[in-house]
Amino acid sequence: MARTLMILGAVLFTIGLVVHLAGKLHIPLGRLPGDITIRGKNTTFYFPIVTCLLLSLLYSLAVWILRRK
């Protein structure tokens, strides 16, 4: 259980670091072309579908690489 929690913590830390560095390097993670934004008079709906697909692809690739060992 402890090992799983440490691995999960390391993964979350890495994801946070990547998101933080992407913002510093002006990579529009979360504002990619194809992300849906609907602005109303008093509300805004935002759905980052392309960002979700990109992150899913990267996650799947990482899991595939890790399972090959």
C-alpha positions as CSV (number, residue, x, y, z in Angstrom):
1,M,0.0,0.0,0.0
2,A,2.8,2.4,0.9
3,R,4.6,1.8,-2.4
4,T,1.5,2.4,-4.4
5,L,0.9,5.7,-2.6
6,M,4.5,6.8,-3.2
7,I,4.2,6.0,-6.9
8,L,0.9,7.8,-7.1
9,G,2.5,10.8,-5.4
10,A,5.4,10.8,-7.8
11,V,3.1,10.6,-10.8
12,L,0.9,13.5,-9.5
13,F,4.0,15.6,-8.8
14,T,5.4,15.0,-12.3
15,I,2.0,15.9,-13.8
16,G,1.9,19.1,-11.8
17,L,5.5,19.9,-12.8
18,V,4.7,19.4,-16.5
19,V,1.6,21.6,-16.3
20,H,3.6,24.3,-14.4
21,L,6.5,24.3,-16.9
22,A,4.1,24.3,-19.8
23,G,2.6,27.5,-18.5
24,K,6.0,29.1,-18.0
25,L,7.0,28.1,-21.6
26,H,3.8,29.6,-23.0
27,I,2.5,26.2,-24.2
28,P,-1.3,26.6,-24.2
29,L,-2.1,23.4,-22.4
30,G,-5.8,23.7,-21.8
31,R,-6.2,26.4,-24.5
32,L,-5.4,24.3,-27.6
33,P,-7.2,24.8,-30.9
34,G,-10.3,22.6,-30.9
35,D,-11.1,23.1,-27.2
36,I,-14.7,24.2,-26.8
37,T,-15.5,27.6,-25.3
38,I,-19.1,29.0,-25.2
39,R,-19.5,32.4,-23.8
40,G,-22.9,33.6,-22.7
41,K,-24.0,36.9,-21.3
42,N,-23.4,35.8,-17.7
43,T,-21.7,32.4,-18.0
44,T,-18.9,30.7,-19.8
45,F,-18.7,27.0,-20.6
46,Y,-15.3,25.6,-21.3
47,F,-14.5,22.0,-22.3
48,P,-10.9,21.2,-23.2
49,I,-11.6,18.2,-25.5
50,V,-8.4,18.4,-27.5
51,T,-6.3,18.8,-24.3
52,C,-8.1,15.8,-22.9
53,L,-7.4,13.7,-26.0
54,L,-3.7,14.8,-26.0
55,L,-3.2,14.0,-22.3
56,S,-5.0,10.6,-22.8
57,L,-2.7,9.8,-25.7
58,L,0.4,10.7,-23.6
59,Y,-0.8,8.7,-20.6
60,S,-1.6,5.6,-22.8
61,L,1.9,5.8,-24.4
62,A,3.5,6.0,-21.0
63,V,1.6,3.0,-19.7
64,W,2.4,1.0,-22.8
65,I,6.1,1.8,-22.4
66,L,6.1,0.9,-18.7
67,R,4.2,-2.4,-19.3
68,R,6.7,-3.6,-22.0
69,K,9.4,-4.1,-19.4
